[in-house]
Amino acid sequence: MFDLYTASQFLAQVVDTINLQYRTQKGRSWAKTTVETILSNPIYAGTVSFNGQLFDGTHEALIPYDLVCALGMMKKVRSHVH
């Protein structure tokens, strides 16, 4: 999903591509808002959000933090603790 967005940079195109291959657990098509929520979630980069601040999580990052920044996923980052 992240690679698709990086390649196309159009959310609608990502959703269309995902829906050609995958369905939700309930067998439905993926909604644009659901995909947008996933793409904007900092947890996939190994961080957690608390009170508007980002902190390193104890979990492994699934995507590099620089990719998160490049995708513009984190709109408001007030503070980041390493």
VODRENKE-284061 format. One line per field, with one value per atom (N, C-alpha, C): residue number from 1; atom name; x, y, z. Coordinates in pm, 1 decimal, decimal comma, always signed. Example, Ala and Ser with C-alpha at 12.3 -4.5 7.8 and 13.67 -1.06 7.14 Angstrom:
2
resi <- (1  1  1  2  2  2)
name <- (N  CA  C  N  CA  C)
xx <- (+1319,0  +1230,0  +1320,0  +1285,0  +1367,0  +1290,0)
yy <- (-569,0  -450,0  -330,0  -225,0  -106,0  +3,0)
zz <- (+780,0  +780,0  +780,0  +708,0  +714,0  +787,0)
***
This chain:
82
resi <- (1  1  1  2  2  2  3  3  3  4  4  4  5  5  5  6  6  6  7  7  7  8  8  8  9  9  9  10  10  10  11  11  11  12  12  12  13  13  13  14  14  14  15  15  15  16  16  16  17  17  17  18  18  18  19  19  19  20  20  20  21  21  21  22  22  22  23  23  23  24  24  24  25  25  25  26  26  26  27  27  27  28  28  28  29  29  29  30  30  30  31  31  31  32  32  32  33  33  33  34  34  34  35  35  35  36  36  36  37  37  37  38  38  38  39  39  39  40  40  40  41  41  41  42  42  42  43  43  43  44  44  44  45  45  45  46  46  46  47  47  47  48  48  48  49  49  49  50  50  50  51  51  51  52  52  52  53  53  53  54  54  54  55  55  55  56  56  56  57  57  57  58  58  58  59  59  59  60  60  60  61  61  61  62  62  62  63  63  63  64  64  64  65  65  65  66  66  66  67  67  67  68  68  68  69  69  69  70  70  70  71  71  71  72  72  72  73  73  73  74  74  74  75  75  75  76  76  76  77  77  77  78  78  78  79  79  79  80  80  80  81  81  81  82  82  82)
name <- (N  CA  C  N  CA  C  N  CA  C  N  CA  C  N  CA  C  N  CA  C  N  CA  C  N  CA  C  N  CA  C  N  CA  C  N  CA  C  N  CA  C  N  CA  C  N  CA  C  N  CA  C  N  CA  C  N  CA  C  N  CA  C  N  CA  C  N  CA  C  N  CA  C  N  CA  C  N  CA  C  N  CA  C  N  CA  C  N  CA  C  N  CA  C  N  CA  C  N  CA  C  N  CA  C  N  CA  C  N  CA  C  N  CA  C  N  CA  C  N  CA  C  N  CA  C  N  CA  C  N  CA  C  N  CA  C  N  CA  C  N  CA  C  N  CA  C  N  CA  C  N  CA  C  N  CA  C  N  CA  C  N  CA  C  N  CA  C  N  CA  C  N  CA  C  N  CA  C  N  CA  C  N  CA  C  N  CA  C  N  CA  C  N  CA  C  N  CA  C  N  CA  C  N  CA  C  N  CA  C  N  CA  C  N  CA  C  N  CA  C  N  CA  C  N  CA  C  N  CA  C  N  CA  C  N  CA  C  N  CA  C  N  CA  C  N  CA  C  N  CA  C  N  CA  C  N  CA  C  N  CA  C  N  CA  C  N  CA  C  N  CA  C  N  CA  C  N  CA  C  N  CA  C  N  CA  C)
xx <- (+82,3  +0,0  +87,0  +190,7  +278,0  +355,0  +400,9  +472,1  +380,9  +257,0  +160,5  +140,7  +128,4  +106,8  +230,4  +347,8  +471,2  +481,4  +441,3  +451,2  +348,3  +225,3  +119,7  +89,0  +96,3  +64,6  -81,1  -164,3  -307,4  -380,7  -446,8  -515,1  -620,1  -696,2  -800,2  -740,2  -625,2  -559,5  -512,4  -462,0  -419,4  -538,6  -648,7  -769,9  -819,5  -821,6  -866,0  -777,3  -647,6  -553,4  -570,6  -585,4  -605,5  -734,2  -838,9  -968,2  -969,7  -877,4  -867,6  -814,6  -737,3  -670,2  -717,9  -768,3  -798,5  -936,8  -989,3  -1114,5  -1089,9  -1177,9  -1168,5  -1204,2  -1189,9  -1223,2  -1369,9  -1453,9  -1596,6  -1630,6  -1527,0  -1548,9  -1590,2  -1575,8  -1614,8  -1495,5  -1523,3  -1418,5  -1357,9  -1231,8  -1166,4  -1218,9  -1247,2  -1294,2  -1174,4  -1191,0  -1084,9  -1041,5  -1137,9  -1105,1  -1025,0  -1051,8  -978,1  -832,5  -809,7  -673,7  -600,3  -667,4  -606,5  -566,9  -650,7  -621,5  -497,2  -487,1  -369,9  -243,8  -251,4  -134,7  -90,2  -180,3  -145,7  -115,3  -110,9  -87,5  +62,2  +118,3  +263,0  +310,4  +221,3  +260,8  +337,5  +310,8  +379,8  +526,4  +565,1  +704,4  +774,0  +709,8  +771,5  +754,3  +662,5  +639,1  +496,3  +475,0  +341,2  +310,9  +184,6  +141,5  +73,4  +111,3  +50,8  +43,3  -77,5  -99,2  -37,8  -51,6  -3,3  +146,4  +216,3  +360,3  +390,6  +500,6  +543,6  +660,3  +655,9  +762,0  +800,2  +926,1  +966,8  +888,0  +835,9  +763,5  +858,2  +806,8  +887,4  +871,9  +788,6  +764,6  +853,5  +873,6  +954,7  +879,2  +950,1  +890,1  +869,1  +753,2  +725,2  +771,3  +780,4  +830,9  +928,8  +1027,6  +1124,3  +1058,5  +1110,0  +1055,7  +1065,4  +1174,6  +1189,4  +1081,5  +1032,5  +922,4  +794,2  +775,9  +660,0  +661,8  +777,0  +789,3  +767,6  +823,0  +809,7  +664,8  +590,7  +450,0  +363,2  +418,6  +339,8  +237,2  +268,7  +172,6  +152,3  +255,9  +244,5  +227,0  +105,7  +73,6  +116,9  +100,8  +137,7  +227,1  +353,9  +450,0  +507,2  +468,1  +515,2  +649,8  +667,4  +790,7  +817,6  +943,5  +979,7  +1097,9  +1083,7  +1187,2  +1253,8  +1386,4  +1462,5  +1514,5)
yy <- (-118,6  +0,0  +125,4  +125,1  +242,0  +260,4  +149,4  +156,8  +205,8  +161,2  +205,9  +356,7  +406,3  +549,9  +629,3  +577,2  +644,7  +652,3  +544,4  +538,5  +628,1  +627,6  +700,6  +837,3  +849,0  +969,6  +1012,3  +921,2  +947,3  +843,5  +889,5  +799,2  +715,0  +775,2  +701,6  +587,4  +610,4  +506,4  +392,0  +424,1  +321,8  +236,6  +301,5  +229,5  +138,7  +188,5  +107,3  -15,4  +2,8  -108,7  -211,7  -165,7  -257,6  -336,6  -269,6  -336,4  -439,8  -430,1  -532,3  -664,8  -656,6  -775,2  -819,5  -727,3  -757,5  -709,4  -770,9  -730,0  -718,6  -649,5  -639,6  -774,8  -786,3  -912,0  -949,2  -850,5  -875,9  -895,1  -898,3  -920,8  -798,3  -682,7  -557,7  -491,7  -394,5  -313,7  -220,9  -187,5  -92,6  +47,4  +121,4  +258,8  +352,9  +461,9  +561,2  +613,5  +635,2  +687,0  +585,8  +457,3  +354,4  +352,1  +356,9  +356,6  +483,0  +595,4  +721,2  +713,4  +652,2  +636,4  +550,1  +442,7  +354,8  +429,5  +499,7  +571,8  +684,1  +738,0  +849,9  +806,7  +676,6  +626,4  +612,1  +689,9  +685,6  +555,3  +472,5  +347,4  +255,3  +265,7  +180,4  +217,4  +334,6  +378,3  +354,9  +282,2  +250,6  +356,3  +449,3  +555,0  +544,9  +607,1  +615,6  +761,9  +795,6  +932,1  +937,4  +1038,7  +1059,4  +1208,3  +1258,8  +1401,5  +1489,8  +1447,6  +1528,0  +1521,0  +1437,8  +1422,6  +1281,0  +1266,6  +1135,5  +1086,3  +958,2  +894,4  +764,3  +723,7  +594,4  +486,5  +391,8  +280,4  +166,9  +68,0  -50,1  -155,9  -128,2  -221,6  -187,9  -288,6  -270,9  -190,5  -101,6  -22,2  -110,9  -97,4  -171,5  -95,6  +36,0  +120,6  +220,1  +266,0  +362,6  +497,0  +562,3  +691,3  +793,6  +789,1  +886,4  +867,8  +744,8  +722,4  +785,4  +775,6  +838,9  +988,9  +1049,6  +1193,9  +1225,3  +1142,3  +1166,0  +1154,7  +1066,8  +1050,2  +1159,2  +1238,6  +1345,7  +1291,3  +1178,0  +1112,9  +1187,5  +1249,5  +1317,9  +1466,7  +1511,7  +1649,9  +1746,3  +1706,1  +1793,6  +1715,6  +1744,0  +1679,6  +1790,9  +1790,7  +1896,1  +1861,6  +1731,7  +1691,3  +1545,4  +1510,8  +1371,3  +1339,6  +1236,3  +1196,2  +1070,8  +1071,3  +954,1  +880,1)
zz <- (+0,0  +0,0  +0,0  +83,4  +91,1  -39,1  -96,8  -224,9  -335,8  -334,8  -435,0  -427,2  -305,3  -288,1  -330,4  -297,3  -336,4  -488,8  -556,4  -701,9  -771,3  -721,0  -791,4  -731,7  -599,7  -523,4  -539,3  -585,5  -594,3  -510,4  -406,6  -315,7  -388,0  -476,6  -549,2  -630,7  -689,8  -769,3  -679,4  -563,0  -467,1  -425,8  -393,0  -350,7  -463,0  -584,4  -698,4  -716,6  -706,6  -722,2  -611,7  -489,2  -376,3  -393,8  -435,7  -450,6  -562,9  -656,9  -761,4  -706,3  -597,6  -545,1  -406,7  -328,1  -187,9  -148,6  -44,2  +18,9  +169,1  +236,4  +382,0  +442,5  +572,9  +640,6  +621,7  +600,9  +579,7  +432,6  +345,3  +204,2  +125,2  +184,3  +118,0  +50,8  -34,6  -96,2  +8,3  -12,4  +76,0  +48,2  +151,9  +138,9  +132,7  +63,5  +50,4  +187,7  +276,1  +409,6  +491,5  +472,4  +544,7  +500,5  +370,2  +316,7  +360,8  +358,7  +402,9  +550,7  +631,8  +774,0  +794,7  +718,9  +729,5  +686,8  +575,3  +525,3  +618,0  +696,5  +784,2  +927,4  +952,3  +1087,2  +1112,9  +1206,2  +1231,4  +1294,0  +1339,8  +1405,0  +1310,7  +1179,5  +1082,9  +1067,3  +1112,3  +1107,8  +1241,6  +1331,3  +1459,8  +1565,0  +1542,6  +1641,0  +1694,6  +1806,3  +1864,4  +1892,9  +1887,4  +1913,0  +2049,2  +2128,3  +2259,1  +2283,9  +2308,1  +2333,1  +2224,2  +2099,9  +1989,1  +1964,9  +2039,4  +2023,2  +1975,7  +1901,6  +1854,5  +1937,9  +1969,7  +2046,7  +1978,5  +1996,6  +1944,8  +2016,4  +1939,1  +1996,7  +2029,3  +2096,5  +2127,4  +2018,4  +1920,2  +1810,4  +1690,0  +1606,2  +1487,1  +1381,9  +1316,8  +1208,7  +1086,2  +1023,0  +900,3  +777,0  +790,7  +682,6  +743,5  +667,2  +721,2  +753,0  +855,3  +896,2  +784,4  +705,1  +596,7  +490,0  +473,5  +380,6  +434,8  +565,0  +628,3  +599,6  +616,3  +591,5  +444,5  +357,7  +214,2  +169,0  +228,1  +193,2  +252,8  +339,8  +401,4  +498,0  +559,5  +648,0  +778,9  +824,1  +952,7  +927,9  +938,0  +905,1  +1014,3  +1136,7  +1246,4  +1342,1  +1334,0  +1425,0  +1511,6  +1635,7  +1725,9  +1786,1  +1814,6  +1879,8  +1848,2  +1832,6  +1810,0  +1899,5  +1978,6  +2072,6  +2018,6  +2008,2  +1962,8  +2081,7)
***
